[in-house]
């Protein structure tokens, strides 16, 4: 689960991280009061969407002269003007795609005198099985571009889970970021704070880009992006309340209510599979034969008839879907349950696109019989290769 920047900063501030004063607003009428509550005279007006690259983004409605989604304002009047331009309009960034995201919230923040911009993130390193700091002196930039062009400027520091963030770790991070004096003292306080926040709230990623050294030599968290492990949200009802469903795909929201692993993609062949590995293989073979998957959908190993029907309805609700491939290997999951769910869903919502079903495993004969006797226009496949070729041919 992702949250907005202003929410991430409030969370980190609660752990003791240095952040600027700021006010979140949802209406331009709130902009003046928000700005006047801050020290000034420099303000930053920030679009709050779940996507990076906001500063370089452009608003669709404002044409070629549109400024980005993060703007400096040197007066209260400028804050109000920018708020009226930004709220309710569609911001397009490198991460949103051409569709963009409507800006429904702004964060009005006190400005900062910046000396240097740094990069700092925490994530779980799959190679070591530990939480790691990823740091760079190249803050404020696309970290993927830094990794590609100048990989020597990125350093990774693994944290021993038994020891936590040690003085040696702090010294290594400070050296990697070239911090000294007051900034190094702030780092000695900040880096353990970030680690504690990461663990205590079950984050999957914490990215501060940029972490700044101000002209007075102190550190400040200037931007923050946080993602949480969805499987751990039951332990954090307060964090779960921060979810902004307007930033999420409606199909993914519905899928989460049925405990389905669903991710919307840009292709035109819908996929319903049991097991993440089989789902990835199914998407790969669709691409092999020249088409693109419209989604990743894993119904899990023990799905009910109702859950399968819900998954099918979510897939068919996507207007980009021109064909559907159901690929089930029945181990714990029984093929007859899958067949019953598919038939029930088709009878409820109708079938306006080609449907190819490949079943194998537990109760496969019963499953095939249910499909064959349904009277529905369902194409059976013998194996995954046969299924992929048939759905690609049917979509054309």
C-alpha positions in Angstrom: 0.0 0.0 0.0 1.3 3.4 -0.9 0.6 6.7 0.9 1.0 10.4 -0.1 4.1 12.4 0.6 2.5 14.5 3.3 1.3 11.4 5.1 4.8 9.9 4.9 6.3 13.0 6.4 3.8 13.1 9.2 4.6 9.5 9.9 8.4 10.1 9.9 8.0 13.2 12.0 6.3 11.1 14.6 9.5 9.0 14.9 11.6 12.2 15.2 12.8 12.8 11.6 13.5 16.4 10.6 10.8 17.6 8.2 9.5 21.0 7.2 6.2 22.4 8.4 3.4 21.9 5.9 -0.3 21.8 5.4 -2.3 19.4 3.2 -5.3 20.9 1.4 -8.0 19.6 -0.9 -9.5 23.0 -2.0 -8.0 26.1 -3.4 -10.0 28.1 -0.9 -7.8 26.6 1.8 -4.5 27.7 0.2 -4.3 31.2 1.7 -4.8 30.1 5.3 -2.4 27.2 4.8 0.3 29.5 3.5 -0.2 32.1 6.3 0.2 29.4 8.9 3.8 28.7 7.7 6.9 30.8 8.4 7.5 31.7 4.7 8.5 33.8 2.8 9.3 30.9 0.5 6.7 28.2 0.0 6.5 25.0 -2.0 3.2 23.8 -3.6 3.3 20.1 -4.2 0.8 17.9 -6.0 0.0 14.8 -4.0 -0.4 11.8 -6.3 1.0 8.3 -6.1 3.6 8.7 -8.8 7.2 10.0 -9.1 8.5 12.7 -11.4 6.0 15.3 -10.2 8.4 18.2 -10.6 9.0 17.5 -14.3 5.4 16.6 -15.0 2.9 18.7 -17.0 -0.7 19.4 -16.5 -2.8 18.3 -19.5 -5.3 21.1 -19.2 -2.7 23.9 -19.1 -1.1 23.3 -22.5 2.5 23.7 -23.6 3.3 26.4 -21.1 2.2 24.4 -18.1 4.6 24.3 -15.1 5.3 21.1 -13.2 3.5 19.5 -10.3 5.9 20.9 -7.7 6.3 24.7 -7.7 8.1 27.4 -5.7 6.0 30.3 -4.5 7.5 33.5 -3.1 4.3 34.9 -1.7 1.0 33.8 -0.3 -0.7 35.1 -3.5 1.6 32.9 -5.6 0.5 29.9 -3.4 -3.1 30.6 -4.1 -2.6 31.1 -7.8 -0.7 27.8 -8.1 -3.3 26.0 -6.0 -6.1 27.1 -8.4 -4.1 26.0 -11.4 -3.2 22.6 -10.0 -6.2 21.2 -8.1 -8.6 19.3 -10.2 -6.3 19.1 -13.2 -4.5 16.1 -14.6 -0.8 15.8 -14.0 1.2 13.6 -16.5 4.6 12.3 -15.3 7.0 9.7 -16.5 5.4 7.2 -14.1 1.7 8.0 -14.7 1.7 7.3 -18.4 -0.2 9.4 -20.9 -3.5 9.2 -18.9 -1.9 11.0 -16.0 -3.5 11.4 -12.5 -6.0 14.0 -11.3 -4.6 16.1 -8.5 -7.1 16.1 -5.6 -4.6 17.2 -2.9 -1.8 19.6 -2.5 0.8 20.0 0.2 1.8 23.5 1.0 5.2 23.4 2.6 7.7 25.8 4.1 10.6 26.4 1.8 14.2 25.5 2.5 17.6 26.9 1.6 19.3 24.0 -0.1 23.1 23.4 -0.2 23.2 19.8 -1.4 20.6 17.2 -2.5 21.2 13.5 -1.5 19.4 10.2 -2.0 18.6 7.8 0.8 16.3 4.8 0.7 15.6 1.6 2.7 14.4 -1.6 1.3 14.6 -5.4 1.9 17.6 -6.7 0.0 16.5 -10.1 -1.4 20.0 -11.2 -1.9 21.0 -10.8 1.8 17.6 -11.1 3.4 18.3 -7.9 5.3 17.1 -4.3 5.3 19.6 -2.2 3.4 20.3 1.5 3.0 20.8 2.6 -0.6 22.5 6.0 -0.6 23.9 8.4 -3.2 25.3 11.9 -3.4 23.2 12.3 -6.5 19.9 13.3 -4.9 16.9 14.8 -6.6 17.5 12.7 -9.7 16.0 9.5 -11.1 17.9 6.9 -9.1 17.6 4.4 -12.0 19.4 6.8 -14.3 22.1 7.3 -11.7 22.5 3.5 -11.4 22.8 3.2 -15.2 25.1 6.1 -15.8 27.2 6.3 -12.7 26.7 3.2 -10.6 29.8 4.0 -8.5 27.9 6.8 -7.0 25.4 4.5 -5.3 26.3 2.5 -2.2 24.4 -0.2 -0.4 24.8 -0.8 3.4 23.2 -3.9 4.9 22.0 -3.8 8.5 22.4 -6.7 10.8 18.9 -7.4 12.2 20.4 -8.4 15.6 22.6 -5.3 16.0 20.4 -2.7 14.3 22.0 0.5 13.0 25.4 0.6 14.6 27.9 3.4 14.9 29.9 1.7 12.1 26.9 1.7 9.8 26.3 5.4 10.6 29.9 6.2 9.8 29.7 4.3 6.5 26.5 6.1 5.5 27.9 9.5 6.4 31.0 8.8 4.4 29.0 7.6 1.4 26.9 10.8 1.5 30.0 13.0 2.3 28.4 14.3 5.5 30.5 16.1 8.1 29.9 18.6 11.0 26.3 19.3 11.9 25.0 17.2 9.0 26.9 14.1 10.2 25.5 14.7 13.7 22.0 14.9 12.2 22.8 11.7 10.2 23.7 9.9 13.4 20.3 10.6 14.8 18.3 10.3 11.5 19.5 6.9 10.1 18.5 4.9 13.2 15.1 6.7 13.2 14.5 5.7 9.6 15.4 2.1 10.3 13.1 2.0 13.3 10.2 3.5 11.3 10.8 1.0 8.5 10.6 -2.0 10.9 7.9 -0.8 13.3 5.4 0.0 10.5 6.2 -3.0 8.2 7.4 -0.8 5.3 8.4 -2.4 2.1 10.2 0.7 0.8 11.1 4.1 2.3 12.6 6.6 -0.2 13.9 10.1 0.6 14.7 11.9 -2.5 16.1 14.3 -1.9 17.5 14.3 1.6 19.0 17.7 1.8 21.8 19.5 3.5 20.6 23.0 4.1 22.8 26.1 4.0 22.9 26.1 7.8 24.5 22.6 7.6 21.5 20.7 9.0 19.7 17.7 7.4 16.1 17.7 6.3 13.7 15.2 4.7 12.5 17.1 1.7 10.5 14.4 0.0 9.4 11.0 1.2 7.8 8.0 -0.6 6.6 5.1 1.5 5.1 1.7 0.6 3.8 -0.8 3.2 3.7 -4.6 3.1 0.0 -5.2 2.4 0.2 -8.6 4.2 1.1 -6.8 7.4 -1.6 -4.1 7.4 -3.8 -6.1 9.8 -1.2 -5.1 12.5 -1.5 -1.4 11.6 -5.2 -0.2 11.5 -4.0 3.4 11.8 -1.8 3.1 8.7 -4.5 1.2 6.8 -6.7 4.3 7.3 -4.2 6.4 5.3 -5.1 4.5 2.1 -6.4 6.7 -0.7 -8.5 4.6 -3.0 -8.9 7.5 -5.5 -5.2 6.8 -6.4 -5.7 3.2 -7.1 -7.2 1.2 -10.0 -10.8 0.4 -9.3 -10.3 -3.2 -10.4 -7.3 -3.7 -8.0 -9.4 -2.3 -5.2 -12.2 -4.8 -5.8 -9.6 -7.6 -6.2 -8.2 -6.8 -2.8 -11.6 -7.2 -1.3 -11.7 -10.8 -2.5 -8.0 -11.3 -1.5 -7.0 -11.7 -5.1 -3.5 -10.9 -6.4 -4.4 -8.6 -9.3 -2.4 -6.0 -11.1 -3.8 -4.2 -14.1 -1.5 -4.0 -17.2 -1.6 -2.4 -20.6 -2.3 -5.4 -22.9 -5.5 -6.9 -24.3 -5.6 -10.5 -23.2 -7.0 -11.1 -19.7 -5.4 -13.8 -17.6 -6.8 -15.9 -14.7 -4.2 -18.3 -13.2 -3.5 -20.0 -9.9 0.0 -19.5 -8.6 2.3 -16.6 -9.2 4.9 -18.6 -11.2 2.3 -20.0 -13.5 0.8 -16.5 -13.9 4.2 -15.2 -15.0 4.7 -18.0 -17.4 1.3 -17.4 -18.9 2.0 -13.8 -19.4 5.4 -14.6 -21.0 3.9 -17.0 -23.5 1.2 -14.5 -24.5 4.0 -12.1 -25.3 6.0 -14.8 -27.1 3.1 -15.2 -29.5 2.8 -11.5 -30.2 0.2 -10.1 -27.8 0.3 -8.4 -24.4 -1.3 -9.5 -21.1 -4.0 -7.1 -19.7 -3.4 -8.2 -16.1 -1.7 -10.4 -13.6 -4.4 -12.3 -11.7 -3.6 -15.1 -9.3 -6.7 -16.6 -7.6 -4.5 -18.6 -5.2 -4.3 -22.2 -4.3 -7.6 -22.7 -2.5 -10.1 -20.3 -4.2 -13.8 -20.9 -3.9 -16.3 -20.8 -6.7 -17.4 -17.3 -5.6 -13.8 -16.1 -5.6 -13.2 -17.4 -9.1 -16.4 -15.8 -10.4 -15.3 -12.5 -8.8 -11.9 -12.7 -10.5 -13.5 -13.4 -13.9 -15.9 -10.4 -13.5 -13.0 -8.1 -12.6 -11.1 -9.2 -15.7 -14.1 -8.8 -18.0 -14.8 -5.3 -16.6 -11.6 -4.1 -18.2 -12.6 -2.4 -21.6 -9.1 -3.2 -23.0 -9.7 -7.0 -22.7 -10.3 -8.6 -26.1 -9.8 -12.1 -25.0 -9.4 -14.2 -21.8 -7.1 -17.1 -21.1 -7.8 -19.2 -18.0 -4.8 -21.4 -17.1 -5.2 -23.6 -14.1 -3.0 -26.4 -12.7 -5.1 -28.1 -10.0 -3.1 -29.2 -7.0 -4.8 -27.8 -3.9 -7.1 -26.0 -6.3 -9.6 -28.3 -7.9 -10.4 -27.9 -11.7 -14.1 -28.5 -11.2 -14.3 -25.5 -8.7 -12.6 -23.3 -11.3 -15.0 -24.5 -14.0 -18.0 -23.8 -11.8 -16.8 -20.3 -11.1 -16.1 -19.5 -14.7 -19.5 -20.8 -15.8 -21.3 -18.9 -13.0 -19.5 -15.7 -13.9 -20.1 -16.0 -17.7 -23.8 -16.6 -17.1 -24.0 -13.5 -14.8 -22.0 -11.0 -16.9 -22.2 -12.5 -20.4 -19.3 -13.4 -22.7 -18.5 -10.9 -25.4 -14.8 -11.9 -26.0 -13.1 -15.2 -26.9 -12.4 -17.4 -23.8 -9.8 -20.2 -23.8 -9.5 -22.5 -20.8 -6.7 -24.9 -20.1 -7.2 -27.2 -17.1 -4.9 -29.8 -15.7 -4.6 -31.6 -12.4 -7.1 -32.4 -9.6 -10.6 -33.3 -10.9 -9.6 -32.2 -14.4 -12.1 -34.5 -16.1 -14.9 -33.2 -14.0 -13.9 -29.6 -14.8 -13.8 -30.2 -18.5 -17.2 -31.9 -18.4 -18.7 -28.8 -16.6 -17.3 -26.5 -19.3 -18.4 -28.8 -22.2 -21.9 -29.2 -20.8 -22.3 -25.5 -20.0 -23.4 -24.6 -23.6 -21.1 -21.6 -23.5 -18.7 -20.5 -26.2 -15.6 -21.8 -24.4 -12.5 -23.0 -26.3 -10.7 -25.9 -24.6 -6.9 -26.2 -24.8 -4.7 -29.2 -24.2 -1.6 -27.5 -22.8 -0.3 -24.0 -22.1 1.3 -23.6 -25.6 -1.9 -24.7 -27.3 -3.9 -22.3 -25.1 -1.7 -19.3 -25.8 -1.8 -19.9 -29.6 -5.6 -20.3 -29.5 -6.3 -17.1 -27.6 -3.8 -15.0 -29.6 -5.4 -16.3 -32.9 -8.9 -15.6 -31.5 -8.0 -12.0 -30.6 -6.3 -11.6 -34.0 
